[in-house]
Amino acid sequence: MNVYNPNKKVDIKLEHIATSLMYKYTLLETSFSAPFKLNKKSEATIRADFDIPNSNHKEMGGLVVNDIARDRRKGHLSFDLRIEAKILHIEGNKSRRRKTVYVICEDLNLEFKNSSSLPNWDGYIVECTFDDG
């Protein structure tokens, strides 16, 4: 994912980034990114790695596993991505204010060429919603 600081006057520090992968309103996995600073008018790429199934989470219910298997047999899976970021605005050497922002991207589609292949993103760019608390 690309993160951009459009501000001309203020650097920002992303103190906490949690990226969650959802399937039909069920949390599959959450990935946490290390804090980093974005200077004025700069951009960075962050990576969210998911490990499913994750032994740290309780087992997914049978209905979710069955639904995922059914959709995969059909050749496609649709996921939602939910991102929560705690941002600190920095002006000079002083911290100015903290803000939590939420981004939700729904219906990210993965396509399977066959039952043993890894999926490919279908290339469709979804519109994400943004809420700055």
DSSP file with accessible surface (Angstrom, degrees, kcal/mol):
  #  RESIDUE AA STRUCTURE BP1 BP2  ACC     N-H-->O    O-->H-N    N-H-->O    O-->H-N    TCO  KAPPA ALPHA  PHI   PSI    X-CA   Y-CA   Z-CA
    1    1 A M              0   0   75      0, 0.0    45,-3.0     0, 0.0     2,-0.4   0.000 360.0 360.0 360.0 144.0    0.0    0.0    0.0
    2    2 A N  E     -A   45   0A 106     43,-0.2     2,-0.4    41,-0.0    43,-0.2  -0.828 360.0-164.0 -99.3 136.4    1.2    3.5   -0.7
    3    3 A V  E     -A   44   0A  30     41,-3.3    41,-2.6    -2,-0.4     2,-0.4  -0.975   8.2-168.2-120.1 132.6    1.0    6.2    2.0
    4    4 A Y  E     -A   43   0A 112     -2,-0.4    39,-0.2    39,-0.2    34,-0.0  -0.971  18.6-154.7-128.3 134.9    1.3    9.8    1.1
    5    5 A N  E     +A   42   0A   6     37,-2.9    36,-0.6    -2,-0.4    37,-0.5  -0.904  14.0 180.0-103.5 102.7    1.7   13.0    3.2
    6    6 A P        +     0   0   81      0, 0.0    -1,-0.1     0, 0.0     2,-0.1   0.584  42.6 117.3 -79.9  -7.1    0.3   15.8    1.1
    7    7 A N        -     0   0   57      3,-0.2    34,-1.3     1,-0.1    35,-0.1  -0.353  49.2-163.1 -68.9 137.6    1.1   18.4    3.7
    8    8 A K  S    S+     0   0  161     32,-0.2    -1,-0.1     1,-0.1    32,-0.1   0.624  88.1  33.6 -90.0 -16.3    3.5   21.2    2.8
    9    9 A K  S    S+     0   0  166      1,-0.2     2,-0.4     2,-0.0    -1,-0.1   0.661 108.9  57.6-113.6 -22.2    4.2   22.3    6.4
   10   10 A V        -     0   0   16     81,-0.1    31,-0.2    29,-0.1     2,-0.2  -0.948  58.7-147.9-126.9 131.2    4.0   19.3    8.7
   11   11 A D  E     -B   90   0B  18     79,-1.7    79,-3.3    -2,-0.4     2,-0.3  -0.553  23.5-149.9 -79.4 157.4    5.8   16.0    8.8
   12   12 A I  E     -BC  89  38B  14     26,-2.7    26,-3.5    77,-0.2     2,-0.5  -0.948   9.0-151.2-129.2 153.2    3.8   13.0   10.2
   13   13 A K  E     -BC  88  37B  80     75,-2.6    75,-2.8    -2,-0.3     2,-1.0  -0.994  11.4-146.1-121.5 124.5    4.7    9.9   12.1
   14   14 A L  E     +BC  87  36B   7     22,-2.9    22,-1.6    -2,-0.5    73,-0.2  -0.825  22.7 177.3 -88.2 105.0    2.6    6.8   11.7
   15   15 A E  E     +     0   0B  51     71,-2.4     2,-0.3    -2,-1.0    -1,-0.2   0.745  65.1  15.6 -83.3 -27.6    2.9    5.4   15.2
   16   16 A H  E     -B   86   0B  59     70,-1.1    70,-2.3    -3,-0.1     2,-0.4  -0.962  59.6-180.0-152.0 127.0    0.6    2.4   14.7
   17   17 A I  E     -BD  85  33B   3     16,-0.7    16,-2.1    -2,-0.3     2,-0.5  -0.976   3.3-179.2-132.8 118.7   -0.8    0.8   11.6
   18   18 A A  E     -BD  84  32B  10     66,-2.7    66,-2.5    -2,-0.4     2,-0.5  -0.983   5.6-169.0-117.3 122.6   -3.0   -2.3   11.8
   19   19 A T  E     -BD  83  31B   0     12,-3.0    12,-3.0    -2,-0.5     2,-0.4  -0.962   8.0-165.4-113.9 121.0   -4.2   -3.8    8.5
   20   20 A S  E     -BD  82  30B  25     62,-3.5    62,-2.5    -2,-0.5     2,-0.5  -0.888  12.1-147.8-113.2 138.0   -7.0   -6.4    8.8
   21   21 A L  E     -BD  81  29B  23      8,-2.8     7,-3.0    -2,-0.4     8,-1.2  -0.907  22.1-171.4-103.7 124.3   -8.2   -8.8    6.2
   22   22 A M  E     -BD  80  27B  26     58,-2.9    58,-2.4    -2,-0.5     2,-0.4  -0.899  16.2-165.4-118.9 146.3  -11.9   -9.6    6.4
   23   23 A Y  E >  S- D   0  26B   2      3,-2.5     3,-1.6    -2,-0.4    56,-0.1  -0.972  81.0 -24.4-130.5 115.1  -14.0  -12.2    4.6
   24   24 A K  T 3  S-     0   0   98     -2,-0.4    -1,-0.1    54,-0.3     3,-0.1   0.925 127.8 -48.2  47.1  53.6  -17.8  -11.7    4.8
   25   25 A Y  T 3  S+     0   0  186      1,-0.2     2,-0.5     0, 0.0    -1,-0.3   0.580 114.2 119.9  68.2  11.2  -17.5   -9.6    8.0
   26   26 A T  E <   -D   23   0B  49     -3,-1.6    -3,-2.5    38,-0.0     2,-0.4  -0.933  65.9-125.9-108.4 127.4  -15.2  -12.3    9.6
   27   27 A L  E     +D   22   0B  77     -2,-0.5    -5,-0.2    -5,-0.2     3,-0.1  -0.566  30.9 173.5 -70.4 123.6  -11.7  -11.2   10.7
   28   28 A L  E     -     0   0B  11     -7,-3.0    26,-0.3    -2,-0.4     2,-0.3   0.814  61.6 -21.5 -96.4 -40.7   -9.1  -13.6    9.1
   29   29 A E  E     -D   21   0B  11     -8,-1.2    -8,-2.8    24,-0.1     2,-0.4  -0.973  49.0-144.1-168.1 151.3   -5.9  -11.9   10.1
   30   30 A T  E     -D   20   0B  26     -2,-0.3     2,-0.4   -10,-0.2   -10,-0.2  -0.991  13.2-160.9-126.1 135.6   -4.4   -8.6   11.3
   31   31 A S  E     -D   19   0B  15    -12,-3.0   -12,-3.0    -2,-0.4     2,-0.4  -0.939   6.4-152.3-115.5 137.6   -0.9   -7.4   10.3
   32   32 A F  E     -D   18   0B 138     -2,-0.4     2,-0.3   -14,-0.2   -14,-0.2  -0.916   7.0-151.4-113.1 136.2    1.0   -4.7   12.2
   33   33 A S  E     -D   17   0B  22    -16,-2.1   -16,-0.7    -2,-0.4     3,-0.1  -0.809  24.6-105.7-105.9 148.4    3.5   -2.3   10.6
   34   34 A A        -     0   0   77     -2,-0.3   -18,-0.1     1,-0.1   -20,-0.1  -0.359  45.6 -96.1 -67.5 146.8    6.5   -0.7   12.3
   35   35 A P        +     0   0   75      0, 0.0     2,-0.3     0, 0.0   -20,-0.2  -0.290  51.5 171.2 -60.8 148.4    6.2    3.0   13.1
   36   36 A F  E     -C   14   0B  46    -22,-1.6   -22,-2.9    -3,-0.1     2,-0.4  -0.985  29.0-116.9-155.6 163.0    7.8    5.4   10.5
   37   37 A K  E     -C   13   0B 110     -2,-0.3     2,-0.5   -24,-0.2   -24,-0.3  -0.820  15.4-159.3-105.5 140.3    8.0    9.1    9.7
   38   38 A L  E     -C   12   0B   4    -26,-3.5   -26,-2.7    -2,-0.4     3,-0.1  -0.981  16.1-144.3-117.4 118.4    6.8   10.7    6.5
   39   39 A N    >   -     0   0   87     -2,-0.5     3,-1.3   -28,-0.2   -34,-0.2  -0.235  44.2 -63.2 -71.7 169.6    8.3   14.0    5.6
   40   40 A K  T 3  S+     0   0   91      1,-0.3   -32,-0.2   -32,-0.1    -1,-0.2  -0.211 120.4   0.6 -53.6 137.3    6.3   16.8    4.0
   41   41 A K  T 3  S+     0   0  109    -34,-1.3     2,-0.3   -36,-0.6    -1,-0.3   0.810 104.9 130.0  52.9  37.5    5.0   15.9    0.5
   42   42 A S  E <   -A    5   0A  33     -3,-1.3   -37,-2.9   -37,-0.5     2,-0.3  -0.781  43.8-149.3-120.7 168.0    6.6   12.4    0.6
   43   43 A E  E     -A    4   0A 116     -2,-0.3     2,-0.3   -39,-0.2   -39,-0.2  -0.954  10.6-176.5-135.4 149.0    5.3    8.9    0.0
   44   44 A A  E     -A    3   0A  27    -41,-2.6   -41,-3.3    -2,-0.3     2,-0.5  -0.974  20.9-131.0-141.9 157.3    6.2    5.5    1.3
   45   45 A T  E     -A    2   0A 106     -2,-0.3     2,-0.4   -43,-0.2   -43,-0.2  -0.935  21.5-168.1-109.8 130.2    5.1    1.9    0.6
   46   46 A I        -     0   0   17    -45,-3.0     2,-0.4    -2,-0.5   -13,-0.0  -0.897   9.3-145.3-116.0 151.2    4.1   -0.3    3.4
   47   47 A R        -     0   0  188     -2,-0.4     2,-0.6     2,-0.0    -2,-0.0  -0.947   4.0-159.6-118.0 134.2    3.6   -4.0    3.2
   48   48 A A        -     0   0   24     -2,-0.4     2,-0.5   -15,-0.1   -15,-0.1  -0.966  11.0-162.3-113.0 116.0    1.0   -6.0    5.1
   49   49 A D        -     0   0   90     -2,-0.6     2,-0.4   -17,-0.1   -17,-0.1  -0.869   3.9-161.7-100.4 132.8    1.8   -9.7    5.4
   50   50 A F        -     0   0   67     -2,-0.5     2,-0.5   -19,-0.1   -19,-0.1  -0.925   8.8-163.5-116.5 139.0   -1.0  -12.1    6.3
   51   51 A D        -     0   0  104     -2,-0.4   -21,-0.1   -21,-0.1    -2,-0.0  -0.936  23.0-145.8-121.7 102.3   -0.6  -15.7    7.6
   52   52 A I  S    S+     0   0   66     -2,-0.5     2,-0.1     1,-0.2   -23,-0.1  -0.974  82.9  28.6-122.3 129.2   -3.8  -17.6    7.3
   53   53 A P  S    S-     0   0  106      0, 0.0     2,-0.5     0, 0.0    -1,-0.2   0.578  87.6-163.2 -76.5 149.1   -4.6  -19.6    9.3
   54   54 A N    >   -     0   0   26    -26,-0.3     3,-1.7     4,-0.2    -2,-0.1  -0.882  16.5-147.7-102.6 124.7   -2.8  -18.0   12.1
   55   55 A S  T 3  S+     0   0  115     -2,-0.5    -1,-0.1     1,-0.3     4,-0.1   0.674  95.1  66.7 -67.8 -15.1   -2.2  -20.1   15.2
   56   56 A N  T 3  S+     0   0  142      2,-0.1     2,-0.3    -3,-0.0    -1,-0.3   0.644  95.8  66.1 -78.7 -16.5   -2.5  -17.0   17.4
   57   57 A H  S <  S-     0   0   78     -3,-1.7     3,-0.1     1,-0.1   -29,-0.0  -0.731  96.0 -98.2-100.8 157.5   -6.2  -16.6   16.5
   58   58 A K        -     0   0  193     -2,-0.3    -4,-0.2     1,-0.1    -1,-0.1  -0.316  58.4 -79.7 -66.7 157.7   -9.0  -18.9   17.4
   59   59 A E        -     0   0  186      1,-0.1     2,-0.2    -4,-0.1    -1,-0.1  -0.273  47.4-110.3 -60.6 143.2  -10.0  -21.3   14.7
   60   60 A M        -     0   0   50      1,-0.1    -1,-0.1    -3,-0.1   -32,-0.0  -0.489  42.5 -99.8 -69.9 144.6  -12.2  -19.9   12.0
   61   61 A G     >  -     0   0   45     -2,-0.2     4,-2.0     1,-0.1     3,-0.4  -0.242  27.6-113.7 -64.2 153.9  -15.7  -21.3   12.1
   62   62 A G  H  > S+     0   0   49      1,-0.2     4,-2.7     2,-0.2     5,-0.2   0.840 114.2  57.8 -58.9 -35.1  -16.7  -24.1    9.7
   63   63 A L  H  > S+     0   0  137      2,-0.2     4,-2.5     1,-0.2    -1,-0.2   0.907 107.1  47.7 -65.0 -39.4  -19.1  -22.0    7.8
   64   64 A V  H  > S+     0   0   20     -3,-0.4     4,-2.7     2,-0.2     5,-0.2   0.941 112.9  48.1 -66.7 -45.3  -16.4  -19.4    6.9
   65   65 A V  H  X S+     0   0   69     -4,-2.0     4,-2.5     1,-0.2    -2,-0.2   0.928 113.3  48.5 -60.7 -43.6  -14.0  -22.2    5.8
   66   66 A N  H  X S+     0   0  100     -4,-2.7     4,-2.5     1,-0.2    -1,-0.2   0.903 111.5  49.5 -63.5 -41.7  -16.7  -23.8    3.7
   67   67 A D  H  X S+     0   0   43     -4,-2.5     4,-2.7     2,-0.2     5,-0.2   0.912 111.5  48.6 -63.6 -43.9  -17.6  -20.4    2.1
   68   68 A I  H  X S+     0   0   36     -4,-2.7     4,-2.6     2,-0.2    -2,-0.2   0.937 112.8  48.2 -61.7 -45.3  -14.0  -19.7    1.3
   69   69 A A  H  X S+     0   0   37     -4,-2.5     4,-2.3    -5,-0.2    -2,-0.2   0.917 112.3  49.3 -61.7 -41.9  -13.6  -23.2   -0.2
   70   70 A R  H  X S+     0   0   85     -4,-2.5     4,-1.5     2,-0.2    -2,-0.2   0.943 113.1  45.8 -63.5 -47.4  -16.8  -22.8   -2.2
   71   71 A D  H  X>S+     0   0   15     -4,-2.7     5,-2.0     1,-0.2     4,-0.5   0.888 111.2  53.0 -64.7 -37.4  -15.8  -19.4   -3.6
   72   72 A R  H ><5S+     0   0   90     -4,-2.6     3,-1.4     1,-0.2    -1,-0.2   0.914 105.8  53.2 -64.3 -40.8  -12.3  -20.6   -4.4
   73   73 A R  H 3<5S+     0   0  188     -4,-2.3    -1,-0.2     1,-0.3    -2,-0.2   0.850 104.9  56.1 -61.0 -32.0  -13.7  -23.5   -6.4
   74   74 A K  H 3<5S-     0   0  130     -4,-1.5    -1,-0.3     2,-0.2    -2,-0.2   0.618 123.6-109.7 -73.1 -14.8  -15.8  -20.9   -8.3
   75   75 A G  T <<5S+     0   0   21     -3,-1.4    37,-2.6    -4,-0.5     2,-0.3   0.488  85.0  69.5 102.9   3.1  -12.4  -19.2   -9.2
   76   76 A H  E   < - E   0 111B  83     -5,-2.0     2,-0.4    35,-0.3    35,-0.2  -0.998  49.9-165.2-154.0 150.5  -12.6  -16.1   -7.1
   77   77 A L  E     - E   0 110B   9     33,-2.4    33,-3.1    -2,-0.3     2,-0.5  -0.989  12.4-151.1-130.9 144.9  -12.6  -14.7   -3.6
   78   78 A S  E     + E   0 109B  31     -2,-0.4   -54,-0.3    31,-0.2     2,-0.3  -0.969  19.4 177.4-120.4 127.3  -13.6  -11.3   -2.4
   79   79 A F  E     - E   0 108B  20     29,-2.5    29,-3.3    -2,-0.5     2,-0.4  -0.836  22.4-135.6-123.0 161.8  -12.1   -9.7    0.7
   80   80 A D  E     -B   22   0B  15    -58,-2.4   -58,-2.9    -2,-0.3     2,-0.5  -0.923  14.1-151.0-113.2 145.8  -12.3   -6.5    2.6
   81   81 A L  E     -BE  21 105B  25     24,-3.2    24,-3.1    -2,-0.4     2,-0.4  -0.974  11.3-171.4-117.6 127.4   -9.2   -4.6    3.8
   82   82 A R  E     -BE  20 104B  66    -62,-2.5   -62,-3.5    -2,-0.5     2,-0.4  -0.987   2.9-169.7-123.1 128.4   -9.5   -2.4    7.0
   83   83 A I  E     -BE  19 103B  28     20,-3.1    20,-2.4    -2,-0.4     2,-0.4  -0.964   8.0-173.0-123.0 132.1   -6.7   -0.1    8.0
   84   84 A E  E     +BE  18 102B  58    -66,-2.5   -66,-2.7    -2,-0.4     2,-0.4  -0.993  11.3 179.9-121.1 127.4   -6.4    1.8   11.3
   85   85 A A  E     -BE  17 101B   6     16,-2.5    16,-2.8    -2,-0.4     2,-0.6  -0.997  21.1-150.4-132.2 131.5   -3.5    4.2   11.6
   86   86 A K  E     -BE  16 100B  81    -70,-2.3   -71,-2.4    -2,-0.4   -70,-1.1  -0.908  25.4-165.3 -98.4 121.1   -2.5    6.5   14.6
   87   87 A I  E     -BE  14  99B  22     12,-3.6    12,-2.5    -2,-0.6     2,-0.5  -0.900  13.9-159.9-117.2 135.6   -0.8    9.5   13.2
   88   88 A L  E     -BE  13  98B  10    -75,-2.8   -75,-2.6    -2,-0.4     2,-0.4  -0.958  15.1-142.4-112.6 122.8    1.2   12.2   15.0
   89   89 A H  E     -BE  12  97B  24      8,-2.8     7,-3.3    -2,-0.5     8,-0.7  -0.751  17.9-161.0 -83.9 132.2    1.7   15.5   13.3
   90   90 A I  E     -BE  11  95B  24    -79,-3.3   -79,-1.7    -2,-0.4     2,-0.5  -0.960  12.3-176.1-120.2 124.7    5.2   16.9   13.9
   91   91 A E  E >   - E   0  94B  92      3,-2.6     3,-2.0    -2,-0.5     2,-0.3  -0.965  67.8 -44.8-120.6 112.0    6.0   20.6   13.4
   92   92 A G  T 3  S-     0   0   63     -2,-0.5   -81,-0.1     1,-0.3    -2,-0.0  -0.497 121.8 -28.0  66.0-128.3    9.7   21.4   13.9
   93   93 A N  T 3  S+     0   0  173     -2,-0.3     2,-0.4    -3,-0.1    -1,-0.3   0.324 122.4  92.4 -97.8   4.6   10.8   19.4   17.0
   94   94 A K  E <  S-E   91   0B 143     -3,-2.0    -3,-2.6     0, 0.0     2,-0.4  -0.824  72.7-130.6-107.3 140.5    7.3   19.6   18.6
   95   95 A S  E     -E   90   0B  78     -2,-0.4    -5,-0.2    -5,-0.2     3,-0.1  -0.733  24.8-174.9 -80.4 131.7    4.5   17.1   18.4
   96   96 A R  E     -     0   0B 146     -7,-3.3     2,-0.3    -2,-0.4    -1,-0.2   0.900  51.3 -24.7 -98.0 -54.5    1.3   18.9   17.5
   97   97 A R  E     -E   89   0B 140     -8,-0.7    -8,-2.8     2,-0.0     2,-0.4  -0.991  49.0-128.9-161.3 155.1   -1.6   16.5   17.6
   98   98 A R  E     +E   88   0B 164     -2,-0.3     2,-0.3   -10,-0.2   -10,-0.2  -0.849  25.1 177.6-108.5 148.5   -2.6   12.9   17.3
   99   99 A K  E     -E   87   0B  54    -12,-2.5   -12,-3.6    -2,-0.4     2,-0.5  -0.995  20.9-143.6-148.2 144.2   -5.3   11.5   15.1
  100  100 A T  E     -E   86   0B  38     -2,-0.3     2,-0.3   -14,-0.2   -14,-0.2  -0.953  21.2-169.3-109.3 129.4   -6.6    8.1   14.3
  101  101 A V  E     -E   85   0B  14    -16,-2.8   -16,-2.5    -2,-0.5     2,-0.4  -0.894   6.8-156.2-118.4 151.1   -7.7    7.4   10.7
  102  102 A Y  E     -EF  84 131B  93     29,-3.0    29,-2.7    -2,-0.3     2,-0.4  -0.987   6.4-172.4-127.3 135.3   -9.6    4.5    9.3
  103  103 A V  E     -EF  83 130B  35    -20,-2.4   -20,-3.1    -2,-0.4     2,-0.5  -0.996   3.2-169.4-127.4 132.5   -9.6    3.3    5.7
  104  104 A I  E     -EF  82 129B  45     25,-2.3    25,-2.7    -2,-0.4     2,-0.5  -0.988   4.8-174.9-126.2 122.3  -11.9    0.6    4.4
  105  105 A a  E     -EF  81 128B  13    -24,-3.1   -24,-3.2    -2,-0.5     3,-0.3  -0.974  15.9-163.9-115.9 115.1  -11.5   -1.1    1.0
  106  106 A E  E     +     0   0B  89     -2,-0.5   -26,-0.2    21,-0.5    21,-0.1  -0.694  57.1  19.3-103.4 152.6  -14.3   -3.5    0.2
  107  107 A D  E     +     0   0B  94     -2,-0.3     2,-0.7     1,-0.2   -27,-0.2   0.909  62.3 175.2  61.7  50.0  -14.6   -6.2   -2.4
  108  108 A L  E     -E   79   0B  39    -29,-3.3   -29,-2.5    -3,-0.3     2,-0.4  -0.790  23.6-147.4 -81.1 117.4  -11.0   -6.8   -3.3
  109  109 A N  E     -E   78   0B  41     -2,-0.7    13,-2.2   -31,-0.2     2,-0.4  -0.772  17.1-168.0-100.6 131.5  -11.3   -9.7   -5.7
  110  110 A L  E     -EG  77 121B  47    -33,-3.1   -33,-2.4    -2,-0.4     2,-0.4  -0.935  11.1-152.8-112.2 137.9   -8.7  -12.5   -6.1
  111  111 A E  E     -EG  76 120B  87      9,-3.5     9,-2.5    -2,-0.4     2,-0.5  -0.898   1.8-151.9-114.1 141.1   -9.0  -14.8   -9.1
  112  112 A F        -     0   0   22    -37,-2.6     3,-0.1    -2,-0.4     6,-0.1  -0.942   5.6-159.9-110.7 126.9   -7.7  -18.4   -9.2
  113  113 A K  S    S-     0   0  153     -2,-0.5     2,-0.3     5,-0.4    -1,-0.1   0.875  79.7 -13.4 -70.9 -37.7   -6.7  -19.9  -12.6
  114  114 A N  S >  S-     0   0   86      4,-0.1     3,-1.1   -39,-0.0    -1,-0.2  -0.931  82.6 -85.9-153.8 178.2   -7.1  -23.4  -11.2
  115  115 A S  T 3  S+     0   0  106     -2,-0.3   -42,-0.0     1,-0.3   -40,-0.0   0.718 123.9  41.9 -68.6 -18.7   -7.5  -25.2   -7.9
  116  116 A S  T 3  S+     0   0  104      2,-0.1    -1,-0.3    -4,-0.0     2,-0.1   0.458  94.4  99.7-106.4  -0.6   -3.7  -25.4   -7.2
  117  117 A S  S <  S-     0   0   24     -3,-1.1     0, 0.0     1,-0.1     0, 0.0  -0.452  75.7-111.9 -85.9 156.9   -2.6  -21.9   -8.3
  118  118 A L        -     0   0  150     -2,-0.1    -5,-0.4     1,-0.1    -4,-0.1  -0.591  45.6-102.4 -77.2 150.6   -2.0  -18.9   -6.2
  119  119 A P        -     0   0   48      0, 0.0     2,-0.4     0, 0.0    -7,-0.2  -0.327  27.2-149.4 -77.5 158.0   -4.5  -16.1   -6.7
  120  120 A N  E     -G  111   0B  87     -9,-2.5    -9,-3.5    -2,-0.0     2,-0.2  -0.965  25.5-110.4-119.9 143.1   -4.1  -13.0   -8.7
  121  121 A W  E     -G  110   0B 135     -2,-0.4   -11,-0.2   -11,-0.2   -13,-0.0  -0.486  26.5-129.7 -66.8 140.0   -5.7   -9.6   -8.0
  122  122 A D        -     0   0   51    -13,-2.2    -1,-0.1    -2,-0.2     3,-0.1   0.573  35.0-119.9 -75.0  -4.7   -8.3   -9.0  -10.7
  123  123 A G        +     0   0   41      1,-0.3     2,-0.4   -14,-0.3    -1,-0.1   0.312  67.0 137.7  88.0  -9.6   -6.9   -5.5  -11.3
  124  124 A Y        -     0   0  150    -15,-0.2     2,-0.7     1,-0.1    -1,-0.3  -0.561  49.5-139.9 -73.8 125.7  -10.1   -3.7  -10.4
  125  125 A I        -     0   0  136     -2,-0.4     2,-0.2    -3,-0.1    -1,-0.1  -0.795  18.8-153.0 -90.3 114.6   -9.4   -0.6   -8.3
  126  126 A V        -     0   0   20     -2,-0.7     2,-0.5     1,-0.1   -19,-0.1  -0.498  18.1-112.8 -84.8 155.7  -12.0   -0.3   -5.6
  127  127 A E        -     0   0  183     -2,-0.2   -21,-0.5   -21,-0.1     2,-0.3  -0.791  33.4-151.7 -88.0 125.6  -13.0    2.9   -4.0
  128  128 A a  E     -F  105   0B  54     -2,-0.5     2,-0.3   -23,-0.2   -23,-0.2  -0.717   7.2-131.0 -97.0 149.1  -12.0    3.0   -0.4
  129  129 A T  E     -F  104   0B  88    -25,-2.7   -25,-2.3    -2,-0.3     2,-0.4  -0.782  19.0-156.0 -98.7 149.0  -13.7    5.0    2.3
  130  130 A F  E     +F  103   0B 130     -2,-0.3     2,-0.4   -27,-0.2   -27,-0.2  -0.976  12.6 179.9-128.7 133.1  -11.7    7.2    4.7
  131  131 A D  E     -F  102   0B  90    -29,-2.7   -29,-3.0    -2,-0.4    -2,-0.0  -0.982  13.0-166.9-135.0 122.3  -12.7    8.4    8.1
  132  132 A D              0   0   76     -2,-0.4   -32,-0.2   -31,-0.2   -31,-0.1  -0.086 360.0 360.0-103.8  38.0  -10.4   10.6   10.2
  133  133 A G              0   0   84    -34,-0.1   -32,-0.1   -31,-0.1    -1,-0.0   0.616 360.0 360.0  64.9 360.0  -12.3   10.1   13.4
